[in-house]
Amino acid sequence: MTGLVRFELLKLARQPALLFWGFFFVPLAVTVFKLFLILFIVIRSLQSPATGSDLILAAAKSLSISGNSLAQLLFAIGIAGVFHLEYRLATWRLVVPRASRVSIWLAKFLTCLFCIFISLSVLVLGDFSVDIVAAFTSPGSSSLEIHPDSVQMLIISSAIATMELTVLIALVSAMAILTRSLIAAVLPAFMLAIVSSIMQVYLGTTTSPVPLPAFSAEMLRTWLFDQSRDVTDAYAWSGLAILTLWLLVGIAIGSIGFARQQLYSE
């Protein structure tokens, strides 16, 4: 399995455009945008912005970008590119005899998950870096705050973002396998994210669970960050259960569909 994952990472490394736009553009863009805002405030007001917020808590909240529809579109392109490569090049006949189909599917899944993990790590490190730069340019040494209690929130927020994007991997990979098309794999995931965003706008902070991945992840983030509202643990468990169900369905469809798929033409 380790060899298969390394092989998938090697193939992805030889596609730098897909690797950059599909997995690393989002964290880099978020970091650059935040840095641009700080520089804009400095230039506009001729003074450094106030940076009295918790450094770790700010990084934890930055991980909510995983629920952004445009971010999910770019991640979906990267995921679909990993699973669609052999369909595009018609090279399944060279890959399938070397390992079982389950192992090949799992290697591609783990490759995407590894890239997602690195992407989220870059996002957190970028947020740390920007906040530290802003703190050192602010007057006084008390502008940089680090609360150890926020470490747990950062860990939970990372788990929520990873879970949400793992569901995206499962769904996009299943669509890529069933349709053998990159566009047909990306568009449904993007539309699902758009629908979730629209429903969040119309429904607001409803306590009724909505069975959509992005909405369920937002339920977990509301439970984690919104201390002013009376959000119960059952609310969070409902969101986690919905995400888990989507994950299991996506994995089942993708793995079973790939195991039974005819690949003679490829």
N, C-alpha and C positions, 0 to 999 in steps of 0.2 A: 504493500500500500504506500509506503514511504517513497518508493521509486516512482510509482505512478503520479503521486502528488508533485514530486520534483519535476517529472516530465511535463506535467500541466503548467507548472510555474515557468519552466523553460520556454514552452510555447507561448505563454502570455508575455514573457519578457521580450520575445522577438516581435511582439506587436505593441510597440511603445505608445502609439496613438490610442489604442484601446485601453491600455493600462493606465495612461494618464487621464483621459476623459472619462473612463468608466469607473475609476476607483480613487483617483487622487485629485481630480479637479475640484471636487466639492470641498474637502477640508482646506485646500490651499486658497480657494476663492473666498471662503468664509473668513479665514485668517487675514487675507489681504484687505477684504472689505472692512473688517473691524479696525485694522491698522489705518486704513484710509479715513475712517470716521474720526479716529483720534487725531490724526494729522489735520483734518479739516477743522476740528474744534480748536486746535492749537493755533492754526493760521488765522482762523476767523476771529477768535477772541483774544489772541496774543497771550494766552495763558494755558497751562496744562489742564486737562479735564480732571474732575474729581474721581478718584479711584479708591474709594473707601469700602468697596464691596469685597466680599469674601472671594479670594482667588480661586479656591477649589470649588466653591459653589457656582461661580461664574462658568467654570469649565464644565461642570455637570450640566448646567442649563444649556450650554452650547451644543450638547449632544442631541438636543431636540430637533436638530436639522435633519435627523434621520427620517422624520415624518413629513418633511417638505416634499411637495409633489415634484418639483424640478430636480431636487437631489435624488429622489427615487427614480426619476427618468434616467439620469446619468448612470446611477448604479445598475439599473436594469439593462442598460446598453452593455455595460461591462460584463454582467452575468450572462446575458444572452450570447455575447461574443465568445465566451469560454465554451458554452455548450453547442454553439452553432458552427464552430470552426470546421469540424470534420464533415458536417453536411455541406458547407460551402466549398470545401476542397475535394469532396468525394473521396475521403481517405479512411472511412470506417473499416474497409476491408483490410487495411494495414494495422489497425489498432485492435480490433475485436479479437483476433486470434491470440493476441499476446496476454490477455487477462480476461477474467469473467466480466460480464456486462455490469454486474452489481459493483464490482471493484472500480471499473472505469467511471461509472456514474458517481460513486462516492468520492473518488479522487477529484473529479471536477467540482463537486459540491464543496469539499474541504478546501480546494484552491480558492474558490470564491469567498468562503468564510474567512480564510486567512487574509485575503486582500481587504475584506471589509474590516477586520480587526486592525490591520495596519492603518487603514484609512481613518478609523475613529481615533486611533492613538495619535496620528498626525494632527487631527483636529484638536485634541486635548492639549498636546504640546504647543501647538500654534496659539491657542487661546492663552495658555500660561505665558508664553513669550510676549504676546502683545500686552497683556496686563502688567507684566513685570516692567516692560519698557515704559508704559504709561505711568507706573508707580514711581520709577526712578526720575521721570521728568516732572513729577509733581512736587510742589514745595512741601517739605516736612518728611519725616521718615515713617510717619504713622499711616501713610496712605495705603501701604501694602498690608493687607490683612489675610491671615491664614488661620482657619479654625479647624482643628483636628476632627471635630464632630462632623464636618462636611465630607470627610473621606468616605464615610459610609454612603452618603448620598451620591457621591461620584461613582462609587462601585455599582450601586443600584441603577443609576442613570445609564451607565455603560452597559449593564446587562439588558436594560429595556431597549436601548438602541440596537444592540447586537441581536436581540430576539426579533425585533421588528424587521431588521434587514435580513435575518435568516429566513423569515417567512417570505420575504421578497425573493430570495434565492430559490426557495422551493417552488414558488408560483411561476417565476420566469423560466426556470429550468424545465418545468413540466410543459409549459407552453412551447418552448423551443423544441422540445423532443416531439411533441404531438404535431406541431405544424411544420417543423423543419425550416422555419423562417425566423430571421432575427426580428424583423419588423412586427410580425404577428405575435412574437413573444413579448416585445417591449410595450406595445400599445395597450393591451388589456391591463397590465400592471400600472401604467401611467394613468389610464382612465379610472382605475380603482382608487388610486391616490387622489385624483381630482374629485371624485364623488365623495370620498371621505372628508376632504377639505371643505367642500360645499356644505355637507351635512353638519360639520363642526360650526360653520358660520351661522347656519339657520337654527340649529338646535342649541348652540351655546354650551353652557356648562351643565348639561342635563345629567342626572344621575341614572338614567335608564341606559343600560348597555346597548350599543349598536354593533351588530356582528360584522364589522369591517376591520381589517388589520390596523390601518393608521388610526382609526378612531379608538380602537382598543388600546393601542400603545399610548395614545393621549390620555386615556383613562388612568393608566399607570403613572404617567408623568404628573397628572393632576393630583393623584394620591400622594406622590412623593414631594412635590414642591409647594402646592397650594395649602399653606398652613392656616389660612383664614377661613376656609370652608370646612364644614363637617363631613369629610369624606371617610367613609368606613373602610375597613379592610376587605369587606365583602365586595365593595366596588372595585378594588384592585384585583381581587381574585377573579372577578368576572372578566376583566380585561385580559388577564393572563390566560384564562381558560379559552377565550375566543382566539387569542393569538396561537395557542398550542393546537387548537383544532385546525386552524388554517395551515399551520406548519405540517401537521400529520397528513392532512389531505393532499397538500402539495407534494410532499415526499412520496406518498403512496402512488399518486398519479404519475409522477416523473419516473420513479424507479421501476414500477410495474410496466408502464408504457415503454420504457427503453428496453426492458428485458424481453418484451414480446414483439418489438418492432422488427419489421423486415428491412434489412440493410443490404440487400443484394445489389441494388443500383449504385450504392456508395462504395 
